[in-house]
Amino acid sequence: MTRDAPATPVPVGYDKVRFLKPVFLGDTVTLIYRIAEIDAQRKRSTGKIEVFNQDEELVAVGQHILQWVPNPAA
């Protein structure tokens, strides 16, 4: 596989994960992922995660951290 991009996002982990309400078998969940911050100097980005159930109740939140690693071929 050839990549022309100068960097690849590599997951570093999750932070500030909170489960606010229970989710049950048969529930439908929807996840919204928004880029909350870009730290160009550290080559990191942080995504804000919100999870809603079928009743549009917020059931979980968290942050996802990506480290942008240079591609050797680029």
VEXDO-349439 format. One record per residue (C-alpha): x, y, z; residue in one letter. Coordinates in nm, 3 decimals, m for minus. Last residue first. Layout:
// VEXDO-349439
[[X Y Z] 'A']
...
//
This chain:
// VEXDO-349439
[[0.703 1.064 0.220] 'A']
[[0.828 0.705 0.228] 'A']
[[0.923 0.713 0.598] 'P']
[[0.578 0.843 0.695] 'N']
[[0.601 1.093 0.980] 'P']
[[0.402 1.004 1.294] 'V']
[[0.097 1.212 1.394] 'W']
[[0.005 1.124 1.754] 'Q']
[[m0.368 1.086 1.813] 'L']
[[m0.550 1.138 2.145] 'I']
[[m0.914 1.046 2.198] 'H']
[[m1.116 1.234 2.460] 'Q']
[[m1.419 1.111 2.647] 'G']
[[m1.794 1.113 2.693] 'V']
[[m2.062 0.854 2.767] 'A']
[[m2.443 0.817 2.795] 'V']
[[m2.575 1.148 2.657] 'L']
[[m2.947 1.095 2.609] 'E']
[[m3.074 1.117 2.251] 'E']
[[m3.346 0.857 2.327] 'D']
[[m3.167 0.608 2.098] 'Q']
[[m2.852 0.642 2.311] 'N']
[[m2.586 0.910 2.276] 'F']
[[m2.205 0.886 2.282] 'V']
[[m1.987 1.198 2.280] 'E']
[[m1.618 1.193 2.186] 'I']
[[m1.390 1.498 2.169] 'K']
[[m1.084 1.438 1.954] 'G']
[[m0.735 1.551 2.045] 'T']
[[m0.458 1.603 1.792] 'S']
[[m0.086 1.562 1.829] 'R']
[[0.222 1.668 1.635] 'K']
[[0.379 1.822 1.950] 'R']
[[0.428 2.160 1.776] 'Q']
[[0.114 2.122 1.566] 'A']
[[m0.110 2.078 1.871] 'D']
[[m0.454 2.038 1.718] 'I']
[[m0.754 2.057 1.948] 'E']
[[m1.119 1.955 1.962] 'A']
[[m1.153 1.739 1.652] 'I']
[[m1.508 1.613 1.682] 'R']
[[m1.629 1.255 1.713] 'Y']
[[m2.003 1.191 1.759] 'I']
[[m2.105 0.836 1.849] 'L']
[[m2.457 0.704 1.815] 'T']
[[m2.591 0.420 2.028] 'V']
[[m2.885 0.191 1.966] 'T']
[[m3.003 m0.009 2.266] 'D']
[[m3.080 m0.380 2.221] 'G']
[[m2.860 m0.488 2.509] 'L']
[[m2.851 m0.204 2.763] 'F']
[[m2.651 0.118 2.798] 'V']
[[m2.615 0.267 3.145] 'P']
[[m2.577 0.641 3.203] 'K']
[[m2.282 0.878 3.247] 'L']
[[m1.985 0.662 3.156] 'F']
[[m1.687 0.896 3.170] 'R']
[[m1.362 0.874 2.973] 'V']
[[m1.125 1.160 3.064] 'K']
[[m0.849 1.033 2.838] 'D']
[[m0.820 0.778 2.559] 'Y']
[[m0.507 0.647 2.397] 'G']
[[m0.207 0.719 2.178] 'V']
[[m0.375 0.628 1.850] 'P']
[[m0.139 0.665 1.552] 'V']
[[m0.221 0.919 1.279] 'P']
[[0.004 0.877 0.973] 'T']
[[0.221 1.155 0.833] 'A']
[[0.343 1.310 0.505] 'P']
[[0.052 1.165 0.307] 'A']
[[0.137 0.993 m0.022] 'D']
[[0.081 0.644 0.112] 'R']
[[0.141 0.337 m0.099] 'T']
[[0.000 0.000 0.000] 'M']
//
